[in-house]
C-alpha cells in the first residue's frame, strides 16, 4: 500500500510538471502577442486591410510580421492556431487540484474551524466555484459593459475580491488562494475556448466562403485577450502562494489576494504602455512597491487561528487510523524532538518565524494528520529535516516507515 502512496506522490509531481510547462507556453505566447500587437507600426506599403507591421530579430534571423485587423483578403494556405497551450494548462491544473485538494481534502481543503462540512460538500463547492465566476463574468461582458472597459475591469476586480472572501469562509487559507487562482484561470481559459476561438473560426469560415468578415468578432476577442493579459500575473502569484504561509495563513489572506490583483494591473500597465510606445509610466513601480508593502504588513497582522486544543484533538478518517497504529507513540516522540522546533505554532528554531509551508507537528493530532508527508519526506527520503540539522538517525526513519506501512495493512 505504501508503494501506492509513493506512486500517487509521483503522479502529483508529473501533473505539476506538465502544468508548469503548459503554463509557460501559454503565458509566453500571451505576453508575446500582446507586446506585438501594441508595438505594431503603420507603413506606407501595407497591403489593403493590414493594420500594422513589426520587424523583429531572433535566433539568427529577421522576422517581418503584419497584422490584419479583421482578416486578409484571402485565406492563407497555412494558419497556426494558439489554443492548446491554454487548454492543457487548465486541464493539467484541474487534474492537480483533484490530486492535491480533493484526494487530500481532509488535510488541505476544508477548515473545520470555519465550516463543518463533509469532504464531498467541500469538493462540490470547489468544483462549483470554478464555473460560477465565468458565468457572472461572461454575463457582464455581454451586458453592454464591453463599451465601458474600465468599468468592466473594476467590476471584475470586485467579483474576484468577493469570491476570495467567500472561499475563505469555508476553505483553509492555502486552499482559498489556490481556488481563487483556479477560479481566475478558468475565466481566462473559458475566454479562449468560448469566445476567442469561436470568433476566429467565424472569421475563417467567412473568408473561405468569400464573405467579408465582421470586425465585431475581432473586437470582442481583443477585449477578452486584454483581460487575460492583466489577470496572468496574479494567477501565477496565487498558484505559488501555497509554498508561503505568510501569504495564505493570515485571516487577511483574501485582502492580500486583492492587492495582488492590483499589482498585476500596475505591472502590466507599465509594460503594455512601453510596448505601445505611449510613454514610460515609472509611477507604476512606486505603486506596485506600496501595494507589496501593504501585503507584507497584512501578512504579519492576524495570523490565521490554528484552533484550540479541542479542535486539534479531533481526528477522523485516515488520521484516526494513523494515531491508533502501533508505533505511533514512538514516531510522535521522535518528531517532537527532531521536527517540532520549526513546525510549531510558535517556532523556536533560530531564524524560523512561521512553520515551513504551514505544516504543524506539535500535538499527536498534528503528527497523525501529516502522516503521509512525514513518511515521504522523512521516512522514504531524507528531505526532512533539511541538511539533517537535528541528526535524525537511520533507525528513526525506519521507525517512520514501519509505522506508516503498518497502518496500510
C-alpha positions in Angstrom: 0.0 0.0 0.0 2.9 2.4 0.8 4.1 1.9 -2.8 0.7 3.3 -3.9 1.3 6.4 -1.8 4.7 6.9 -3.4 3.2 6.4 -6.9 0.4 8.9 -6.1 3.0 11.5 -5.0 4.9 10.9 -8.2 1.7 11.3 -10.2 1.2 14.7 -8.5 4.7 15.7 -9.4 4.3 14.7 -13.0 1.0 16.6 -13.4 2.5 19.6 -11.7 5.4 19.4 -14.1 3.0 19.3 -17.1 1.0 22.2 -15.6 4.1 24.4 -15.3 5.3 23.5 -18.8 2.0 24.3 -20.5 1.5 27.4 -18.4 4.9 28.7 -19.5 3.9 28.1 -23.1 0.5 29.8 -22.7 1.8 32.8 -20.7 4.7 33.2 -23.1 2.6 33.3 -26.2 0.0 35.6 -24.5 2.7 38.1 -23.4 4.4 38.0 -26.8 1.2 38.7 -28.8 0.1 41.5 -26.5 3.5 43.1 -26.9 3.5 42.5 -30.7 0.0 44.0 -31.0 0.9 47.1 -29.0 4.1 47.6 -31.0 2.7 47.4 -34.5 3.7 50.3 -36.8 2.0 51.8 -39.7 3.8 51.8 -43.1 3.0 53.2 -46.5 3.4 49.9 -48.3 1.0 47.9 -46.1 -1.5 45.7 -48.1 -5.1 46.6 -48.1 -6.7 45.6 -44.7 -3.3 45.4 -42.9 -3.3 47.3 -39.6 0.4 47.4 -38.9 3.7 45.6 -39.1 6.7 44.8 -37.0 10.3 43.8 -37.7 11.9 41.5 -35.1 15.2 39.7 -34.8 15.7 36.4 -33.0 17.6 33.2 -33.4 20.0 34.5 -36.0 17.3 35.7 -38.4 14.8 38.6 -39.1 11.0 38.3 -38.9 8.6 40.6 -40.8 5.2 40.4 -39.2 2.0 42.0 -40.4 -1.4 42.1 -38.6 -4.8 42.3 -40.4 -7.3 44.0 -38.1 -10.2 41.8 -39.4 -8.8 39.4 -41.9 -6.7 39.3 -45.1 -8.4 39.3 -48.5 -7.9 35.6 -49.0 -7.5 32.7 -46.6 -3.8 31.8 -46.3 -2.7 28.2 -47.1 -1.1 27.8 -43.6 -2.6 29.1 -40.4 -1.2 28.5 -36.9 -3.7 28.4 -34.1 -2.8 29.2 -30.5 -5.2 27.3 -28.2 -3.8 24.1 -26.8 -1.4 25.9 -24.5 -4.4 27.4 -22.8 -6.5 24.2 -22.8 -3.7 22.0 -21.5 -2.8 24.5 -18.7 -6.4 24.4 -17.5 -6.8 20.6 -17.8 -3.5 19.8 -16.0 -4.3 22.4 -13.4 -7.7 20.8 -12.8 -6.1 17.4 -12.5 -3.6 18.7 -10.0 -6.5 20.3 -8.0 -8.2 17.0 -7.8 -5.0 15.2 -6.7 -4.0 17.6 -4.0 -7.2 19.2 -2.8 -9.9 16.6 -3.5 -8.0 13.4 -2.7 -6.2 15.3 0.2 -9.3 17.2 1.2 -9.3 16.3 4.8 -5.9 17.9 5.2 -5.7 20.7 2.7 -9.2 21.7 1.6 -11.8 22.2 4.4 -11.1 24.2 7.5 -13.5 22.6 10.1 -13.0 25.7 12.4 -14.7 27.8 9.7 -17.3 25.4 8.3 -18.2 21.9 9.5 -18.6 20.2 6.1 -18.3 16.7 4.8 -15.5 16.1 2.3 -17.9 15.6 -0.6 -19.5 19.0 0.3 -16.1 20.7 0.1 -15.4 19.1 -3.2 -18.8 20.2 -4.5 -18.1 23.8 -3.5 -14.6 23.5 -5.1 -16.0 22.3 -8.4 -18.8 24.9 -8.4 -16.5 27.8 -7.7 -14.6 27.2 -10.9 -17.7 27.8 -13.1 -19.7 30.4 -11.3 -17.1 33.1 -11.9 -17.1 32.5 -15.6 -20.9 32.7 -15.8 -21.0 36.0 -13.9 -18.1 37.5 -15.8 -19.4 36.4 -19.2 -22.8 37.9 -18.4 -21.1 41.2 -17.5 -19.1 41.3 -20.8 -22.3 40.7 -22.8 -24.4 43.2 -20.9 -23.1 46.2 -22.8 -20.2 46.9 -20.4 -17.8 46.0 -23.2 -18.2 49.6 -24.4 -17.0 50.7 -20.9 -13.9 48.6 -20.5 -12.6 50.5 -17.4 -15.9 49.9 -15.5 -15.9 46.3 -16.6 -12.4 45.8 -15.2 -13.5 47.4 -11.9 -16.5 45.0 -11.7 -14.3 42.1 -12.5 -11.9 43.1 -9.6 -14.9 43.4 -7.2 -16.1 39.9 -8.3 -12.6 38.4 -7.6 -12.4 40.1 -4.2 -15.9 38.9 -3.2 -15.0 35.3 -4.3 -11.8 35.4 -2.3 -13.7 36.4 0.8 -16.4 33.8 0.2 -13.9 31.0 -0.3 -12.1 32.0 2.9 -15.3 31.4 4.9 -15.1 27.7 4.0 -11.6 26.6 2.9 -8.2 26.7 4.5 -6.1 29.8 3.6 -4.0 27.7 1.3 -7.0 26.2 -0.5 -8.6 29.7 -0.8 -5.6 31.1 -2.5 -5.3 28.2 -4.9 -9.0 28.1 -5.7 -9.1 31.9 -6.4 -6.2 31.3 -8.8 -8.1 28.4 -10.4 -11.3 30.5 -10.5 -9.4 33.2 -12.4 -7.6 30.8 -14.7 -11.0 29.2 -15.6 -12.2 32.6 -16.7 -9.1 33.0 -18.8 -9.3 29.6 -20.5 -13.1 29.9 -21.0 -12.4 33.2 -22.8 -10.2 31.3 -25.2 -12.5 28.3 -25.6 -15.9 30.0 -25.7 -15.1 33.4 -27.2 -11.8 33.9 -28.8 -11.5 30.7 -30.8 -15.2 30.6 -31.9 -14.9 34.2 -33.1 -11.8 33.3 -35.1 -13.5 30.3 -36.6 -16.3 32.6 -37.8 -13.8 34.9 -39.5 -12.1 31.9 -41.1 -15.4 30.5 -42.3 -16.3 33.9 -43.9 -13.0 34.0 -45.7 -13.4 30.5 -47.0 -17.0 31.3 -48.2 -15.8 34.6 -49.9 -17.7 36.8 -47.4 -16.2 39.9 -45.8 -15.8 39.1 -42.0 -17.5 41.3 -39.5 -15.0 43.4 -37.4 -17.0 42.9 -34.3 -15.7 39.4 -33.7 -12.1 40.6 -33.6 -13.1 43.5 -31.2 -14.8 41.1 -28.8 -11.8 38.7 -28.9 -9.4 41.5 -28.3 -11.3 42.6 -25.1 -11.2 39.1 -23.6 -7.5 38.7 -24.6 -6.7 42.0 -22.8 -8.4 40.8 -19.7 -6.4 37.6 -19.8 -3.2 39.7 -20.1 -4.0 41.6 -16.9 -5.0 38.5 -14.9 -1.9 36.4 -15.7 0.5 37.7 -13.1 -2.0 37.4 -10.2 -2.8 33.9 -11.2 0.9 33.0 -11.0 1.2 34.5 -7.5 -1.9 32.6 -6.3 -0.6 29.3 -7.7 2.8 29.8 -5.9 1.2 31.0 -2.7 0.8 27.5 -1.3 4.6 27.5 -0.7 4.5 30.6 1.5 2.4 30.6 4.7 2.9 34.3 5.1 0.7 34.7 2.0 -2.1 32.2 2.9 -2.0 31.7 6.7 -3.4 35.1 7.7 -7.0 36.0 8.4 -6.5 38.8 5.9 -5.4 36.5 3.1 -8.3 37.5 0.9 -7.2 41.1 1.1 -3.7 40.1 0.2 -5.1 38.4 -2.9 -7.0 41.6 -3.7 -3.8 43.6 -3.6 -2.1 41.1 -5.7 -4.7 41.6 -8.5 -4.0 45.4 -8.3 -0.3 44.7 -8.6 -1.0 42.7 -11.7 -2.7 45.7 -13.2 0.1 48.2 -12.4 2.9 45.9 -13.6 1.1 45.0 -16.9 0.1 48.7 -17.4 3.8 49.6 -17.3 4.9 47.1 -19.9 1.8 47.5 -22.1 2.4 51.3 -22.2 6.1 50.8 -23.1 5.3 48.2 -25.8 2.8 50.6 -27.3 5.4 53.4 -27.2 2.9 55.5 -25.4 5.2 56.7 -22.6 7.2 55.5 -19.6 4.9 55.3 -16.6 7.5 54.7 -13.9 5.0 55.8 -11.3 3.5 52.3 -11.6 6.7 50.8 -9.9 6.2 53.0 -6.9 2.5 52.0 -6.7 3.5 48.3 -7.1 6.1 48.6 -4.3 3.5 50.3 -2.0 1.0 47.5 -2.7 3.6 44.9 -2.0 4.4 46.7 1.3 0.7 46.5 2.1 0.8 42.8 1.5 3.8 42.4 3.8 2.0 44.3 6.6 -1.2 42.4 6.2 0.7 39.1 6.4 2.1 40.0 9.8 -1.3 41.0 11.2 -3.8 38.5 12.5 -2.1 35.2 11.7 -4.7 32.6 10.9 -6.1 30.9 14.1 -4.7 27.5 14.3 -7.6 26.3 16.5 -7.7 25.4 20.2 -6.5 22.1 21.7 -10.0 20.5 21.5 -10.2 21.2 17.8 -6.6 19.8 17.3 -7.6 16.7 19.2 -10.5 15.8 16.9 -9.3 13.1 14.5 -11.4 11.4 11.8 -10.8 9.1 8.9 -7.2 8.3 7.9 -5.7 10.5 10.6 -7.5 8.5 13.3 -6.2 5.2 11.9 -2.6 6.6 11.9 -2.9 7.7 15.6 -4.1 4.2 16.6 -1.5 2.3 14.7 1.3 0.5 16.6 4.5 2.6 16.6 2.7 6.0 16.6 3.9 6.9 20.1 7.5 6.3 19.2 7.2 8.3 16.0 5.4 11.2 17.7 8.1 11.4 20.4 10.8 11.3 17.8 9.1 14.0 15.7 8.7 16.2 18.7 12.5 16.0 19.2 13.6 16.3 15.6 10.9 18.5 13.9 8.7 20.5 16.2 11.2 23.2 16.9 10.4 24.5 13.4 7.0 23.0 12.7 5.3 24.7 15.7 2.7 27.4 16.2 5.5 29.5 17.7 8.7 28.1 16.3 11.8 28.4 18.5 14.4 27.4 15.9 16.7 30.4 15.2 15.6 32.2 12.0 12.2 30.5 11.6 9.2 32.7 12.3 6.5 30.6 10.7 6.2 26.8 10.4 7.5 25.9 6.9 4.6 25.5 4.5 2.3 25.9 7.5 2.9 22.3 8.5 2.4 21.8 12.3 4.0 18.9 14.1 3.4 19.6 17.8 0.5 17.6 19.0 -0.4 14.0 18.4 -3.2 15.2 16.1 -0.7 17.2 14.1 1.5 14.2 13.5 -1.4 11.9 12.6 -2.7 14.3 10.1 0.7 14.8 8.4 1.4 11.1 8.4 1.9 10.8 4.6 4.1 13.9 4.4 6.2 12.6 7.3 6.5 9.2 5.5 7.6 10.7 2.2 9.9 13.5 3.5 11.5 11.8 6.5 10.9 8.1 6.1 11.4 7.2 2.4 13.7 10.2 1.7 15.9 12.4 3.8 14.4 15.6 2.6 13.5 16.5 6.2 15.0 17.7 8.4 16.8 19.9 5.9 20.5 19.0 5.8 19.6 16.7 8.7 20.3 19.6 11.1 18.6 17.7 14.0 20.5 14.5 13.3 17.7 12.1 12.5 19.2 8.7 12.7 18.5 5.8 10.1 16.6 3.9 12.8 14.3 6.9 13.3 13.5 6.9 9.6 13.0 3.1 9.7 10.5 3.6 12.6 8.5 6.0 10.5 8.4 3.5 7.6 7.3 0.7 9.9 4.5 2.8 11.4 3.2 4.0 8.1 3.3 0.6 6.5 1.5 -1.0 9.5 -1.3 1.5 9.1 -1.8 0.5 5.4 -2.4 -3.2 6.2 
